Amino acid sequence: GESVGLHLPTLSVQEGDNSIINCAYSNSASDYFIWYKQESGKGPQFIIDIRSNMDKRQGQRVTVLLNKTVKHLSLQIAATQPGDSAVYFCAEMEYSTLTFGKGTMLLVSP
Amino acid sequence: KAGVTQTPRYLIKTRGQQVTLSCSPISGHRSVSWYQQTPGQGLQFLFEYFSETQRNKGNFPGRFSGRQFSNSRSEMNVSTLELGDSALYLCASSPRDSLNEKLFFGSGTQLSVL
């Protein structure tokens, strides 16, 4: 059949705003989660990870929250900059294999 | 430390041909995984190699194969190319030890099948 392009959800923010990107995962047995950023023409770039025994982890300007009860993951970016514009993927790992979400496009306007 | 290196960066092939893609992992990383990225299906796992052994395989036909060498470099091969094989093929390396499972991706090989 004909393949249909993914219609990525898009989050548009102003420079300096805080951004929150959400992700629902499917496998309750997953014990490790990673957020990746992908810019045009590049491979996914590691941002931050979290294990299932934690519910929050902070990095530089980024925070990941994990809610295992509802199988939900979020990425918070503080003081969003134009260079943060990219597609963001959450990924869950089980048996050394990453399963990626569909991605969210973040657009940051100056 | 050099990142994950994939060659070639771009490839154009015709239906029925075969193709070999190459990946050099980050120095010291023993695990190499391959992923296919398309606009329709997103990022999908192909297979993972660790110490020259395939540890996991995704849901792809047998036309997709790979191998890993003793220096951890990896190749993947696609035989009898189909139009639907047009995609960005991404390689990721990982130390894959108990303390560090992070995957680091290369920039990919963009394959176009005509």
Backbone of each chain as ProteinMPNN parsed JSONL, in Angstrom:
{"seq_chain_A": "GESVGLHLPTLSVQEGDNSIINCAYSNSASDYFIWYKQESGKGPQFIIDIRSNMDKRQGQRVTVLLNKTVKHLSLQIAATQPGDSAVYFCAEMEYSTLTFGKGTMLLVSP", "coords_chain_A": {"N_chain_A": [[0.82, -1.198, 0.0], [0.213, 2.344, -0.13], [2.57, 4.454, 1.376], [2.217, 6.632, 4.091], [3.238, 9.799, 5.091], [4.569, 10.577, 8.294], [2.665, 12.591, 10.412], [3.909, 14.765, 12.315], [3.338, 15.761, 15.644], [3.459, 19.16, 16.579], [5.172, 21.547, 18.459], [5.144, 24.854, 19.138], [7.052, 27.485, 20.291], [8.105, 30.487, 21.997], [11.318, 32.021, 22.064], [13.062, 31.656, 25.083], [10.899, 30.795, 26.514], [9.613, 28.062, 28.551], [9.622, 24.677, 27.541], [7.561, 21.828, 27.12], [7.575, 18.528, 26.322], [5.736, 15.726, 25.518], [5.298, 12.167, 25.967], [3.932, 9.007, 25.392], [4.467, 5.738, 26.467], [4.581, 2.221, 25.626], [5.206, -0.259, 26.738], [5.058, -1.837, 29.707], [7.08, -3.241, 30.85], [9.433, -2.061, 30.187], [12.526, -0.688, 31.217], [14.217, 1.383, 30.984], [14.707, 4.585, 29.725], [15.039, 6.984, 27.135], [15.651, 10.247, 25.908], [15.906, 11.711, 22.747], [17.29, 14.091, 20.461], [16.772, 15.236, 17.211], [18.187, 16.832, 14.594], [17.774, 18.343, 11.369], [19.084, 16.352, 8.809], [20.839, 15.021, 10.419], [21.849, 12.421, 12.734], [19.999, 10.975, 15.528], [20.505, 12.64, 18.607], [21.728, 12.065, 21.814], [20.007, 13.173, 24.697], [19.031, 13.009, 27.43], [18.619, 10.526, 29.972], [16.672, 8.078, 31.809], [16.068, 5.798, 34.435], [13.773, 3.171, 35.347], [13.473, 3.094, 38.076], [13.437, 5.601, 38.992], [11.781, 8.821, 39.171], [12.292, 11.285, 38.281], [14.716, 13.239, 36.622], [17.424, 15.417, 36.256], [19.118, 17.511, 33.922], [21.372, 19.64, 32.173], [19.557, 22.383, 31.709], [17.494, 20.702, 30.979], [14.892, 18.455, 31.976], [13.714, 15.29, 32.82], [10.708, 13.579, 33.309], [9.141, 10.787, 34.717], [6.314, 8.834, 34.717], [5.238, 6.008, 35.788], [2.857, 4.828, 36.369], [0.911, 5.7, 34.59], [2.239, 5.273, 32.3], [3.871, 7.348, 31.105], [5.999, 9.826, 29.819], [7.927, 12.765, 30.084], [9.617, 15.586, 28.681], [11.228, 18.379, 29.768], [12.251, 21.523, 28.779], [14.138, 24.155, 29.74], [14.093, 27.703, 29.388], [13.995, 27.929, 26.473], [15.794, 27.837, 23.414], [16.548, 29.108, 20.078], [18.277, 27.246, 18.898], [17.363, 24.896, 19.915], [15.414, 23.983, 18.305], [14.105, 21.246, 16.682], [13.425, 17.744, 16.007], [12.085, 15.773, 18.536], [12.51, 12.728, 20.146], [11.165, 10.195, 22.19], [12.368, 7.211, 23.666], [12.075, 3.792, 24.516], [13.66, 1.182, 26.279], [14.066, -2.269, 25.989], [15.394, -5.428, 26.525], [17.828, -4.665, 25.326], [17.06, -3.313, 23.078], [15.931, -0.442, 21.42], [12.799, 1.122, 21.32], [11.251, 3.494, 19.48], [9.301, 6.473, 19.922], [6.932, 8.399, 17.937], [7.786, 10.972, 17.634], [8.166, 14.523, 18.212], [7.921, 17.711, 16.852], [9.747, 20.516, 17.629], [9.47, 23.918, 17.468], [11.157, 26.88, 17.671], [10.789, 30.226, 17.996], [12.431, 33.359, 17.508]], "CA_chain_A": [[0.0, 0.0, 0.0], [0.918, 3.625, -0.197], [2.988, 4.884, 2.708], [1.792, 7.99, 4.435], [4.222, 10.431, 5.946], [4.178, 10.855, 9.659], [2.299, 13.965, 10.733], [4.441, 14.932, 13.643], [2.822, 16.858, 16.459], [4.396, 20.277, 16.602], [5.099, 22.483, 19.575], [5.762, 26.134, 18.78], [7.272, 28.32, 21.48], [8.952, 31.669, 21.841], [12.617, 31.947, 22.728], [13.004, 32.013, 26.493], [9.826, 30.036, 27.174], [9.877, 26.674, 28.9], [8.919, 23.746, 26.651], [7.281, 20.492, 27.662], [7.262, 17.56, 25.267], [5.177, 14.541, 26.166], [5.431, 10.894, 25.267], [3.328, 7.84, 26.027], [5.138, 4.516, 26.043], [3.609, 1.129, 25.554], [5.61, -1.498, 27.386], [5.241, -1.642, 31.142], [8.294, -3.939, 31.262], [10.609, -1.255, 29.852], [13.15, -0.201, 32.439], [15.186, 2.434, 30.685], [14.087, 5.503, 28.77], [15.983, 7.984, 26.652], [15.18, 11.296, 25.005], [16.844, 12.09, 21.701], [16.996, 15.269, 19.633], [17.278, 15.021, 15.856], [18.166, 17.985, 13.701], [17.694, 17.968, 9.966], [20.319, 15.859, 8.208], [21.723, 14.414, 11.419], [21.298, 11.318, 13.492], [19.503, 11.351, 16.857], [21.535, 13.021, 19.582], [21.318, 11.776, 23.179], [19.778, 14.339, 25.554], [18.959, 12.624, 28.827], [18.005, 9.216, 30.17], [16.14, 7.827, 33.151], [15.731, 4.395, 34.679], [12.407, 3.037, 35.866], [13.443, 3.233, 39.53], [13.434, 7.029, 39.272], [10.665, 9.508, 38.536], [12.739, 12.582, 37.783], [16.158, 13.389, 36.47], [17.715, 16.743, 35.693], [20.386, 17.76, 33.258], [21.56, 21.057, 31.935], [18.35, 22.972, 31.085], [16.488, 19.689, 30.67], [14.405, 17.59, 33.043], [12.825, 14.225, 32.357], [9.79, 13.069, 34.316], [8.615, 9.477, 34.362], [5.141, 8.389, 35.466], [5.059, 4.619, 35.393], [1.459, 4.44, 36.574], [0.175, 5.951, 33.348], [3.2, 5.051, 31.211], [4.043, 8.657, 30.489], [7.333, 10.407, 29.937], [7.947, 14.122, 29.554], [10.902, 16.292, 28.621], [11.064, 19.814, 29.982], [13.417, 22.308, 28.377], [14.041, 25.5, 30.325], [14.646, 28.816, 28.613], [14.192, 27.353, 25.138], [16.584, 28.666, 22.488], [16.348, 28.72, 18.671], [19.049, 26.039, 18.615], [16.632, 23.721, 20.398], [14.471, 23.564, 17.259], [14.472, 19.91, 16.193], [12.439, 16.719, 16.341], [12.443, 15.104, 19.774], [11.977, 11.38, 20.265], [11.398, 9.388, 23.377], [12.624, 5.816, 23.323], [12.078, 2.876, 25.653], [14.561, 0.077, 26.001], [13.851, -3.585, 26.582], [16.268, -6.41, 25.887], [18.855, -3.96, 24.551], [16.479, -2.754, 21.853], [15.173, 0.793, 21.6], [11.581, 1.359, 20.548], [11.096, 4.944, 19.444], [8.023, 7.109, 19.665], [6.818, 9.001, 16.618], [8.512, 12.237, 17.613], [7.504, 15.834, 18.296], [8.743, 18.783, 16.298], [9.784, 21.734, 18.432], [9.853, 25.105, 16.7], [11.42, 27.991, 18.578], [10.928, 31.481, 17.249], [13.188, 34.364, 18.283]], "C_chain_A": [[0.853, 1.247, 0.0], [1.343, 4.03, 1.201], [2.598, 6.335, 2.914], [2.83, 8.587, 5.36], [3.672, 10.67, 7.33], [3.801, 12.314, 9.798], [2.723, 14.176, 12.17], [3.69, 16.016, 14.388], [3.899, 17.922, 16.572], [4.116, 21.161, 17.795], [5.856, 23.746, 19.167], [5.864, 27.008, 20.014], [8.106, 29.539, 21.104], [10.266, 31.438, 22.58], [12.477, 32.42, 24.174], [11.901, 31.297, 27.261], [10.364, 28.696, 27.653], [9.037, 25.779, 27.99], [8.698, 22.423, 27.374], [6.846, 19.601, 26.514], [6.851, 16.26, 25.942], [5.299, 13.301, 25.299], [4.731, 9.809, 26.08], [4.079, 6.609, 25.552], [4.218, 3.326, 26.251], [3.937, -0.065, 26.436], [5.897, -1.281, 28.868], [6.501, -2.342, 31.655], [9.559, -3.148, 30.932], [11.199, -0.656, 31.104], [14.135, 0.934, 32.214], [14.606, 3.272, 29.563], [15.08, 6.598, 28.401], [15.23, 9.011, 25.8], [16.306, 11.632, 24.028], [16.334, 13.33, 20.975], [17.563, 14.988, 18.241], [17.084, 16.281, 15.034], [18.214, 17.493, 12.259], [19.055, 17.527, 9.448], [21.282, 15.201, 9.175], [21.05, 13.21, 12.06], [20.773, 11.798, 14.836], [20.654, 11.598, 17.824], [20.982, 12.793, 20.986], [21.141, 13.07, 23.972], [19.872, 13.94, 27.024], [18.279, 11.266, 28.929], [17.49, 9.093, 31.602], [15.805, 6.347, 33.276], [14.373, 4.326, 35.384], [12.33, 3.139, 37.381], [13.497, 4.699, 39.974], [12.184, 7.64, 38.666], [11.055, 10.877, 37.997], [14.248, 12.58, 37.675], [16.423, 14.715, 35.78], [19.067, 16.773, 35.035], [20.553, 19.27, 33.111], [20.383, 21.58, 31.113], [17.263, 21.951, 30.754], [16.157, 18.865, 31.906], [13.526, 16.53, 32.414], [12.001, 13.746, 33.548], [9.21, 11.754, 33.819], [7.453, 9.137, 35.285], [4.799, 6.982, 35.009], [3.607, 4.174, 35.497], [0.652, 4.599, 35.284], [1.062, 5.793, 32.119], [3.421, 6.326, 30.403], [5.42, 9.216, 30.831], [7.238, 11.84, 29.431], [9.359, 14.683, 29.616], [10.608, 17.774, 28.787], [12.37, 20.499, 29.611], [13.227, 23.723, 28.919], [14.679, 26.522, 29.391], [14.999, 28.371, 27.199], [14.859, 28.352, 24.203], [16.304, 28.234, 21.048], [17.114, 27.457, 18.29], [18.404, 24.769, 19.128], [15.629, 23.223, 19.368], [14.946, 22.259, 16.631], [13.268, 18.997, 16.396], [12.954, 15.972, 17.563], [11.734, 13.751, 19.849], [12.191, 10.854, 21.672], [11.616, 7.96, 22.902], [12.632, 4.993, 24.599], [12.944, 1.694, 25.286], [14.103, -1.174, 26.743], [14.708, -4.562, 25.822], [17.233, -5.754, 24.9], [18.348, -3.343, 23.258], [15.679, -1.506, 22.181], [13.93, 0.782, 20.716], [11.292, 2.845, 20.646], [9.637, 5.346, 19.308], [8.065, 7.803, 18.318], [7.523, 10.346, 16.514], [7.613, 13.453, 17.701], [8.448, 16.874, 17.737], [8.628, 20.012, 17.194], [10.28, 22.888, 17.566], [9.991, 26.272, 17.668], [11.622, 29.25, 17.755], [11.58, 32.526, 18.136], [12.268, 35.456, 18.838]], "O_chain_A": [[2.077, 1.184, 0.118], [0.539, 3.953, 2.129], [2.654, 7.148, 1.992], [3.255, 7.939, 6.316], [2.483, 10.929, 7.518], [4.541, 13.189, 9.348], [2.012, 13.823, 13.111], [3.428, 17.082, 13.83], [5.091, 17.622, 16.649], [2.967, 21.48, 18.099], [7.054, 23.705, 18.887], [4.87, 27.242, 20.701], [8.72, 29.599, 20.039], [10.31, 30.743, 23.595], [11.855, 33.446, 24.45], [11.946, 31.197, 28.487], [11.427, 28.248, 27.223], [7.88, 26.087, 27.703], [9.547, 21.967, 28.139], [5.869, 19.887, 25.823], [7.542, 15.762, 26.831], [5.39, 13.375, 24.074], [4.912, 9.707, 27.293], [4.306, 6.451, 24.353], [3.213, 3.41, 26.956], [3.038, -0.805, 26.837], [6.869, -0.618, 29.23], [6.945, -2.071, 32.771], [10.649, -3.53, 31.357], [10.469, -0.167, 31.966], [14.803, 1.387, 33.144], [14.082, 2.748, 28.58], [15.852, 7.072, 29.235], [14.298, 8.672, 25.07], [17.465, 11.808, 24.403], [15.132, 13.581, 20.887], [18.706, 14.551, 18.112], [15.961, 16.733, 14.811], [18.641, 16.373, 11.979], [20.053, 18.227, 9.618], [22.407, 14.861, 8.808], [19.841, 13.013, 11.94], [21.071, 12.92, 15.246], [21.639, 10.86, 17.849], [19.896, 13.27, 21.313], [21.998, 13.954, 23.936], [20.695, 14.472, 27.769], [17.466, 10.901, 28.08], [17.827, 9.89, 32.478], [15.318, 5.727, 32.331], [13.9, 5.315, 35.945], [11.234, 3.259, 37.93], [13.591, 5.0, 41.164], [11.585, 7.064, 37.758], [10.259, 11.548, 37.34], [14.958, 12.011, 38.504], [15.727, 15.087, 34.835], [20.029, 16.161, 35.502], [19.946, 20.056, 33.838], [20.247, 21.238, 29.938], [16.194, 22.338, 30.282], [17.008, 18.613, 32.76], [12.685, 16.836, 31.568], [12.523, 13.537, 34.643], [8.836, 11.624, 32.654], [7.604, 9.153, 36.506], [4.156, 6.787, 33.977], [3.179, 3.254, 34.799], [-0.172, 3.754, 34.937], [0.658, 6.15, 31.013], [3.19, 6.372, 29.195], [5.919, 9.096, 31.95], [6.542, 12.104, 28.45], [10.17, 14.315, 30.466], [9.829, 18.35, 28.028], [13.446, 20.111, 30.064], [12.255, 24.399, 28.582], [15.662, 26.242, 28.705], [16.157, 28.43, 26.786], [14.538, 29.541, 24.197], [15.866, 27.106, 20.821], [16.653, 26.682, 17.452], [18.859, 23.672, 18.804], [15.051, 22.15, 19.54], [16.059, 22.181, 16.111], [12.227, 19.424, 16.894], [14.121, 15.584, 17.617], [10.525, 13.65, 19.643], [13.251, 11.041, 22.269], [11.106, 7.557, 21.856], [13.13, 5.435, 25.634], [12.966, 1.254, 24.136], [13.8, -1.146, 27.936], [14.745, -4.528, 24.592], [17.422, -6.235, 23.783], [19.144, -2.898, 22.431], [14.855, -1.503, 23.096], [13.998, 0.474, 19.526], [11.112, 3.39, 21.735], [8.842, 4.657, 18.669], [9.09, 7.802, 17.636], [7.824, 10.805, 15.412], [6.446, 13.412, 17.311], [9.625, 16.921, 18.094], [7.526, 20.483, 17.476], [11.375, 22.833, 17.005], [9.055, 26.607, 18.393], [12.522, 29.321, 16.919], [11.332, 32.587, 19.341], [12.736, 36.375, 19.51]]}, "seq_chain_B": "KAGVTQTPRYLIKTRGQQVTLSCSPISGHRSVSWYQQTPGQGLQFLFEYFSETQRNKGNFPGRFSGRQFSNSRSEMNVSTLELGDSALYLCASSPRDSLNEKLFFGSGTQLSVL", "coords_chain_B": {"N_chain_B": [[37.151, 12.228, 21.58], [36.305, 10.393, 18.736], [33.138, 10.364, 17.068], [30.379, 8.187, 16.15], [30.875, 6.827, 13.014], [29.586, 6.789, 9.782], [29.541, 5.364, 6.582], [28.705, 5.067, 3.073], [27.699, 8.558, 2.97], [25.568, 9.211, 1.34], [23.63, 7.299, -0.971], [22.697, 6.033, -4.107], [20.717, 3.698, -5.612], [19.442, 1.106, -7.808], [16.384, -0.745, -8.22], [16.549, -4.167, -7.28], [19.281, -4.301, -7.08], [22.079, -4.723, -4.788], [23.27, -3.53, -1.589], [25.851, -2.303, 0.548], [26.427, -1.045, 3.707], [28.447, 0.869, 5.916], [29.77, 1.055, 9.262], [31.535, 2.64, 11.808], [32.092, 2.281, 15.14], [32.107, 4.222, 18.218], [35.252, 4.455, 19.779], [36.091, 1.738, 21.792], [33.5, 0.966, 22.259], [31.442, -1.857, 22.189], [29.086, -2.701, 21.21], [26.965, -2.551, 18.422], [24.242, -1.177, 16.815], [21.629, -1.177, 14.368], [19.36, 0.952, 12.711], [16.398, 1.755, 10.886], [15.108, 4.592, 9.316], [12.221, 6.099, 8.232], [9.868, 8.355, 6.658], [7.287, 7.341, 6.839], [7.212, 5.188, 8.671], [8.817, 5.899, 10.794], [11.442, 5.502, 13.222], [12.92, 2.393, 13.178], [13.98, -0.655, 14.61], [16.603, -2.645, 13.407], [18.808, -4.62, 13.756], [21.119, -5.835, 16.307], [24.531, -6.03, 17.142], [26.991, -7.572, 19.106], [30.185, -8.023, 20.225], [30.804, -9.408, 17.825], [28.618, -11.031, 17.467], [25.22, -11.54, 16.594], [22.759, -10.174, 18.533], [20.15, -9.359, 18.802], [17.253, -9.082, 16.731], [15.257, -7.218, 14.546], [11.959, -6.853, 13.08], [12.346, -7.448, 10.171], [12.689, -8.405, 6.696], [14.635, -11.242, 5.466], [16.32, -10.211, 3.577], [17.715, -8.2, 4.643], [20.7, -7.948, 6.294], [23.52, -8.329, 8.481], [26.803, -7.766, 9.911], [29.498, -8.027, 12.271], [32.775, -7.013, 12.903], [35.978, -8.022, 14.309], [37.118, -5.734, 15.301], [35.016, -4.28, 16.115], [33.777, -2.744, 14.2], [31.047, -2.445, 11.916], [28.972, -3.804, 9.338], [26.108, -3.456, 7.254], [23.936, -5.17, 5.06], [21.835, -4.993, 2.268], [19.956, -6.896, 0.174], [18.656, -7.43, -3.145], [17.213, -4.946, -3.69], [14.346, -2.944, -2.936], [11.877, -0.467, -3.813], [10.741, 0.503, -1.481], [12.764, 0.328, 0.328], [14.106, 2.631, 0.458], [15.476, 4.943, 2.567], [16.711, 6.437, 5.636], [19.489, 5.078, 7.027], [20.563, 4.254, 10.123], [23.252, 3.952, 12.347], [24.144, 2.909, 15.585], [26.217, 3.096, 18.431], [27.273, 1.549, 21.509], [28.531, 1.264, 24.852], [27.46, -0.754, 26.256], [27.612, -1.9, 28.841], [26.981, -2.835, 32.28], [26.689, -0.445, 33.537], [26.286, 1.491, 31.682], [24.22, 2.05, 29.147], [23.765, 3.708, 27.093], [22.937, 4.742, 23.804], [24.678, 5.918, 21.021], [24.341, 7.753, 18.144], [25.261, 7.688, 14.644], [25.448, 9.888, 11.753], [24.099, 8.743, 9.728], [23.267, 6.88, 6.71], [21.908, 7.896, 3.771], [19.802, 6.25, 1.779], [18.673, 5.905, -1.464], [16.408, 4.313, -3.519], [15.865, 3.654, -6.812]], "CA_chain_B": [[36.827, 10.902, 21.054], [35.511, 10.486, 17.52], [31.804, 9.798, 17.197], [30.047, 7.077, 15.263], [31.091, 7.223, 11.62], [28.892, 5.951, 8.816], [29.854, 5.634, 5.17], [28.791, 6.451, 2.589], [26.663, 9.462, 3.488], [24.441, 9.094, 0.406], [23.722, 6.223, -1.958], [21.567, 5.857, -5.028], [20.74, 2.373, -6.222], [18.221, 0.757, -8.527], [15.712, -1.954, -7.745], [17.202, -5.418, -7.592], [20.692, -4.267, -6.696], [22.349, -4.88, -3.37], [24.037, -2.42, -1.049], [26.532, -2.528, 1.822], [26.659, 0.178, 4.462], [29.496, 0.645, 6.905], [29.664, 1.814, 10.506], [32.624, 2.535, 12.769], [31.566, 2.757, 16.428], [32.993, 4.978, 19.099], [36.317, 3.604, 20.285], [35.784, 1.098, 23.07], [32.13, 0.462, 22.269], [31.404, -3.196, 21.625], [27.757, -2.969, 20.645], [26.527, -1.733, 17.287], [22.852, -1.431, 16.406], [21.208, -0.521, 13.134], [17.965, 1.375, 12.673], [15.911, 2.328, 9.635], [14.206, 5.716, 9.553], [11.441, 6.541, 7.08], [8.775, 9.256, 7.057], [6.061, 6.614, 7.119], [7.319, 4.258, 9.808], [9.666, 6.398, 11.87], [12.68, 4.768, 13.51], [12.654, 0.992, 13.467], [15.166, -1.445, 14.932], [16.964, -3.708, 12.467], [19.523, -5.635, 14.518], [22.202, -5.424, 17.171], [25.679, -6.92, 17.232], [27.85, -7.395, 20.272], [31.316, -8.952, 20.122], [30.701, -10.152, 16.558], [27.441, -11.906, 17.476], [23.937, -10.841, 16.524], [22.063, -10.424, 19.799], [18.725, -9.094, 18.614], [16.889, -8.792, 15.348], [13.932, -6.639, 14.408], [11.024, -7.512, 12.187], [12.667, -7.13, 8.785], [12.92, -9.642, 5.927], [15.982, -11.78, 5.412], [17.164, -9.432, 2.654], [18.515, -7.316, 5.497], [21.631, -8.724, 7.099], [24.637, -7.536, 8.968], [27.872, -8.483, 10.582], [30.397, -7.181, 13.038], [34.148, -7.498, 12.842], [36.659, -8.108, 15.61], [37.425, -4.373, 15.783], [33.681, -3.733, 16.41], [33.153, -2.126, 13.021], [29.919, -3.257, 11.451], [28.379, -3.557, 8.02], [24.815, -4.071, 6.984], [23.734, -5.437, 3.649], [20.465, -5.19, 1.809], [19.988, -7.507, -1.151], [17.446, -7.314, -3.969], [16.603, -3.71, -3.206], [12.995, -2.551, -3.343], [11.659, 0.976, -3.672], [10.423, 0.781, -0.08], [13.978, 0.309, 1.165], [14.629, 3.999, 0.528], [15.392, 5.339, 3.976], [17.947, 6.805, 6.318], [19.939, 3.953, 7.843], [21.332, 4.805, 11.236], [24.03, 3.044, 13.172], [24.351, 3.419, 16.936], [27.116, 2.272, 19.232], [27.058, 1.621, 22.95], [29.46, 0.435, 25.633], [26.613, -1.886, 26.622], [27.941, -2.598, 30.073], [25.888, -2.719, 33.256], [26.582, 0.938, 34.004], [26.088, 2.442, 30.6], [23.566, 1.452, 27.98], [23.409, 4.776, 26.16], [23.247, 4.557, 22.399], [25.114, 7.129, 20.344], [24.053, 7.543, 16.732], [25.94, 8.381, 13.573], [24.598, 10.766, 10.943], [23.288, 7.921, 8.851], [23.437, 6.759, 5.262], [20.637, 8.116, 3.079], [19.708, 5.355, 0.63], [17.551, 6.122, -2.387], [16.267, 3.212, -4.466], [15.096, 4.144, -7.965]], "C_chain_B": [[35.967, 11.079, 19.815], [34.158, 9.822, 17.758], [31.634, 8.6, 16.29], [30.146, 7.564, 13.81], [30.402, 6.245, 10.684], [29.296, 6.366, 7.403], [29.097, 4.658, 4.284], [27.683, 7.3, 3.185], [25.396, 9.376, 2.635], [24.707, 7.972, -0.585], [22.482, 6.247, -2.833], [21.733, 4.521, -5.718], [19.441, 2.177, -7.001], [17.66, -0.545, -7.975], [16.469, -3.207, -8.171], [18.682, -5.463, -7.22], [20.846, -4.587, -5.21], [23.24, -3.736, -2.903], [24.672, -2.83, 0.278], [26.842, -1.184, 2.46], [27.635, -0.117, 5.588], [29.341, 1.561, 8.114], [30.902, 1.562, 11.364], [32.148, 3.112, 14.087], [32.573, 3.639, 17.152], [34.024, 4.01, 19.683], [35.959, 3.051, 21.668], [34.375, 0.554, 23.177], [32.071, -0.881, 21.55], [30.076, -3.539, 20.967], [27.473, -2.004, 19.509], [25.113, -2.163, 16.913], [22.565, -0.668, 15.129], [19.712, -0.233, 13.207], [17.643, 1.936, 11.289], [14.946, 3.453, 9.974], [13.544, 6.132, 8.246], [10.35, 7.482, 7.557], [7.514, 8.498, 7.451], [6.098, 5.781, 8.388], [8.157, 4.772, 10.961], [10.938, 5.579, 12.008], [12.346, 3.338, 13.904], [13.95, 0.222, 13.624], [15.376, -2.543, 13.9], [17.647, -4.86, 13.194], [20.619, -5.011, 15.361], [23.284, -6.486, 17.167], [26.502, -6.551, 18.451], [28.931, -8.455, 20.191], [31.124, -9.938, 18.976], [29.492, -11.08, 16.48], [26.163, -11.074, 17.392], [23.145, -11.192, 17.773], [20.557, -10.256, 19.671], [18.463, -8.779, 17.159], [15.48, -8.244, 15.331], [13.126, -7.381, 13.365], [11.232, -7.061, 10.74], [12.936, -8.417, 8.027], [14.392, -10.021, 5.876], [16.902, -11.072, 4.434], [18.087, -8.469, 3.422], [19.413, -8.181, 6.372], [22.762, -7.822, 7.55], [25.723, -8.422, 9.519], [28.72, -7.475, 11.344], [31.768, -7.838, 13.027], [34.797, -7.44, 14.22], [37.033, -6.732, 16.162], [36.144, -3.58, 16.073], [33.052, -2.977, 15.254], [32.066, -3.052, 12.485], [29.526, -2.865, 10.033], [26.965, -4.114, 8.016], [24.629, -4.152, 5.472], [22.242, -5.571, 3.365], [20.541, -5.734, 0.394], [18.651, -7.296, -1.85], [16.624, -6.094, -3.544], [15.22, -3.475, -3.784], [12.851, -1.044, -3.112], [11.439, 1.362, -2.216], [11.618, 0.733, 0.848], [14.619, 1.689, 1.236], [14.401, 4.542, 1.931], [16.727, 5.895, 4.422], [18.314, 5.636, 7.228], [20.925, 4.468, 8.874], [22.02, 3.695, 12.007], [24.208, 3.7, 14.538], [25.315, 2.51, 17.666], [26.886, 2.526, 20.71], [28.138, 0.824, 23.664], [28.773, -0.866, 26.043], [27.179, -2.647, 27.823], [26.868, -2.259, 31.111], [25.681, -1.282, 33.719], [26.166, 1.897, 32.901], [25.493, 1.753, 29.393], [23.239, 2.49, 26.923], [23.805, 4.41, 24.745], [23.6, 5.909, 21.784], [25.035, 6.872, 18.836], [25.027, 8.286, 15.822], [24.961, 9.239, 12.803], [23.788, 10.01, 9.898], [23.76, 7.868, 7.414], [22.059, 6.91, 4.641], [20.632, 7.285, 1.801], [18.468, 5.69, -0.181], [17.543, 4.994, -3.395], [15.341, 3.676, -5.585], [14.54, 3.0, -8.801]], "O_chain_B": [[34.998, 11.838, 19.839], [34.035, 8.866, 18.524], [32.597, 8.068, 15.737], [29.566, 8.586, 13.443], [30.601, 5.033, 10.774], [29.38, 7.551, 7.08], [28.863, 3.521, 4.695], [26.802, 6.763, 3.856], [24.284, 9.458, 3.156], [25.845, 7.726, -0.984], [21.367, 6.455, -2.356], [22.764, 4.248, -6.332], [18.49, 2.95, -6.882], [18.368, -1.335, -7.351], [16.968, -3.289, -9.293], [19.259, -6.54, -7.066], [19.863, -4.704, -4.48], [23.881, -3.06, -3.708], [24.096, -3.61, 1.037], [27.438, -0.304, 1.839], [27.648, -1.216, 6.143], [28.85, 2.684, 8.007], [31.271, 0.414, 11.614], [31.831, 4.299, 14.162], [33.726, 3.774, 16.742], [33.692, 2.879, 20.037], [35.58, 3.789, 22.577], [34.076, -0.229, 24.078], [32.585, -1.025, 20.441], [29.958, -4.538, 20.257], [27.708, -0.801, 19.619], [24.831, -3.346, 16.722], [23.182, 0.359, 14.849], [18.919, -1.043, 13.688], [18.499, 2.512, 10.617], [14.068, 3.29, 10.821], [14.22, 6.474, 7.276], [9.944, 7.428, 8.718], [6.754, 8.958, 8.304], [5.098, 5.691, 9.1], [8.202, 4.136, 12.014], [11.446, 5.03, 11.03], [11.587, 3.101, 14.843], [14.901, 0.421, 12.868], [14.449, -3.278, 13.56], [17.109, -5.966, 13.238], [21.001, -3.855, 15.18], [23.0, -7.684, 17.185], [26.681, -5.378, 18.777], [28.636, -9.646, 20.098], [31.265, -11.149, 19.149], [29.36, -11.839, 15.519], [26.043, -10.034, 18.04], [22.888, -12.365, 18.043], [19.786, -10.932, 20.352], [19.331, -8.275, 16.447], [14.604, -8.753, 16.03], [13.556, -8.406, 12.835], [10.387, -6.374, 10.167], [13.358, -9.412, 8.617], [15.271, -9.223, 6.201], [18.113, -11.291, 4.443], [19.099, -8.0, 2.9], [18.932, -9.045, 7.104], [22.93, -6.705, 7.061], [25.594, -9.644, 9.588], [28.673, -6.268, 11.107], [31.894, -9.058, 13.13], [34.239, -6.884, 15.166], [37.24, -6.585, 17.367], [36.185, -2.363, 16.254], [31.882, -2.604, 15.337], [32.158, -4.275, 12.591], [29.731, -1.73, 9.603], [26.666, -5.105, 8.682], [25.109, -3.304, 4.72], [21.497, -6.184, 4.129], [21.125, -5.103, -0.487], [17.64, -7.016, -1.206], [15.484, -6.218, -3.097], [14.953, -3.763, -4.951], [13.589, -0.437, -2.336], [11.893, 2.415, -1.768], [11.503, 1.062, 2.029], [15.57, 1.894, 1.99], [13.271, 4.592, 2.417], [17.726, 5.839, 3.705], [17.533, 5.253, 8.099], [21.968, 5.034, 8.548], [21.439, 2.643, 12.278], [24.401, 4.912, 14.627], [25.242, 1.288, 17.536], [26.375, 3.573, 21.109], [28.612, -0.185, 23.141], [29.4, -1.919, 26.16], [27.222, -3.877, 27.827], [25.955, -1.481, 30.834], [24.616, -0.94, 34.235], [25.733, 3.014, 33.185], [26.158, 0.979, 28.704], [22.521, 2.201, 25.966], [24.872, 3.841, 24.512], [22.912, 6.907, 22.0], [25.591, 5.899, 18.328], [25.544, 9.35, 16.165], [23.782, 9.315, 13.15], [22.898, 10.574, 9.262], [24.548, 8.701, 6.965], [21.147, 6.143, 4.947], [21.365, 7.579, 0.857], [17.358, 5.75, 0.347], [18.55, 4.739, -4.056], [14.191, 4.043, -5.346], [13.87, 3.239, -9.806]]}, "name": "protein", "num_of_chains": 2, "seq": "GESVGLHLPTLSVQEGDNSIINCAYSNSASDYFIWYKQESGKGPQFIIDIRSNMDKRQGQRVTVLLNKTVKHLSLQIAATQPGDSAVYFCAEMEYSTLTFGKGTMLLVSPKAGVTQTPRYLIKTRGQQVTLSCSPISGHRSVSWYQQTPGQGLQFLFEYFSETQRNKGNFPGRFSGRQFSNSRSEMNVSTLELGDSALYLCASSPRDSLNEKLFFGSGTQLSVL"}
